[in-house]
């Protein structure tokens, strides 16, 4: 069995996440994955991680930490596989919870 590269795991994680979020958010995530967006992606990722650390403040929240790590992992190779796997796991858990508590909601 061949090991999956960190880049492939991360691409899969982004696809899973883009499928679960609203269309405009998915479009922004797709644009941030573009190679030319590196100079935007890294600072935004760092700001999200810092914002996630200060999650006690009203607008800042814990949701910012994994999103910031996901954005940073695109450019930092050793983060790709663990962050990608965590994102895939979290998106699957979120989908199951949403399905359980809101079964009537149509899936996009």
PyMOL commands that set and color helices and strands:
alter all, ss='L'
color gray80, all
select helices_A, chain A and resi 6-20+23-33+35-53+63-73+77-101
alter helices_A, ss='H'
color red, helices_A
deselect
rebuild
show_as cartoon
